[in-house]
Amino acid sequence: MDSWFTCKISYLKQLENGSIAKKAESYLLNAMSFTEAEARLQGILEEYISDFQLLTCAKTKINSVVIDESKENYFKIKVAYVSFDEETSKERKINEIFIVQANDLKEAYAKTEERLKGSIVDWEIPSISQVNILDIFPYEDSAIVDQKDELEEEEA
């Protein structure tokens, strides 16, 4: 089972006016381990940023990622479910975290609502916040492939 990692890097970038500034950027990618996450990030970024320093690489609890490359921003959406535990005969609140690429909060909410449509459990969205992620790198770009399949079905 793979996990999501948030990796933050810093590097020096020459600006248009010729001065050099230190930049920090965050990326989200999935991997099996911290070592693989660092190696994947190095492989992906090496052609764009030749010399960077990895500041942090942290395992991030994310249940689902919705990528739409035509959108600008990423939003972290907390979805809460109520589940009944038959062993203890008590209700239990379960939280899941979604990362959704959208232009604004309304669109992120609508995409999450669409994704949860037809769910057999009652759910609510207690929080949505914009996150400072520059890009997301899933394995095999499976989230993007799903979107392309949907577009092809609509065109047919």
C-alpha positions, -999 to 999 in steps of 0.1 A, spaced: 0 0 0 14 34 -10 13 65 11 12 102 3 42 124 12 45 161 13 80 172 4 93 207 8 124 219 -11 144 251 -13 166 264 -41 182 295 -55 164 310 -85 175 339 -107 148 364 -111 140 384 -142 158 414 -129 190 394 -125 189 391 -87 190 357 -70 163 347 -45 158 317 -23 125 299 -32 107 272 -12 81 249 -28 60 220 -16 51 189 -36 28 160 -29 36 125 -42 29 90 -33 55 64 -26 60 33 -4 86 49 18 105 81 26 135 69 6 113 62 -24 95 96 -20 129 114 -20 141 94 -50 110 100 -70 110 137 -63 147 139 -73 139 121 -106 110 143 -114 126 176 -105 161 171 -118 154 184 -153 137 216 -140 157 224 -108 193 212 -110 203 220 -74 178 219 -46 178 210 -9 151 188 5 139 205 37 112 181 48 96 149 37 66 140 58 40 112 55 6 129 50 -27 113 58 -47 117 25 -74 93 15 -81 106 -20 -67 130 -46 -87 145 -74 -65 161 -101 -78 184 -129 -47 198 -147 -68 227 -161 -73 241 -126 -49 264 -106 -51 256 -69 -52 226 -45 -77 223 -16 -76 201 15 -111 189 22 -120 171 54 -150 147 50 -167 133 81 -187 101 82 -206 85 110 -201 47 112 -218 23 136 -194 -1 154 -213 -33 159 -189 -47 184 -193 -18 208 -228 -7 197 -216 29 194 -214 54 166 -179 64 156 -169 95 136 -145 88 107 -126 116 90 -111 114 56 -89 139 38 -93 147 2 -70 169 -19 -89 184 -48 -75 206 -76 -99 234 -84 -100 272 -91 -118 281 -59 -135 268 -27 -169 265 -43 -156 244 -72 -136 222 -47 -168 216 -27 -188 208 -58 -162 183 -70 -161 166 -36 -199 165 -35 -200 149 -70 -174 124 -60 -194 114 -28 -228 113 -47 -245 80 -42 -225 72 -11 -244 48 13 -233 67 44 -242 102 55 -213 126 52 -205 162 59 -177 186 50 -165 203 82 -136 222 66 -120 232 33 -88 251 30 -64 260 2 -30 243 5 3 255 -6 13 227 -30 29 234 -63 22 201 -79 11 165 -72 28 134 -86 7 103 -83 20 68 -94 11 63 -131 -9 95 -129 -39 73 -121 -60 102 -110 -54 120 -143 -61 88 -163 -95 85 -146 -103 120 -157 -93 114 -193 -115 83 -194 -144 103 -183 -138 129 -210 -136 103 -237 -169 88 -225 -185 123 -227 -172 128 -262 -185 94 -275 
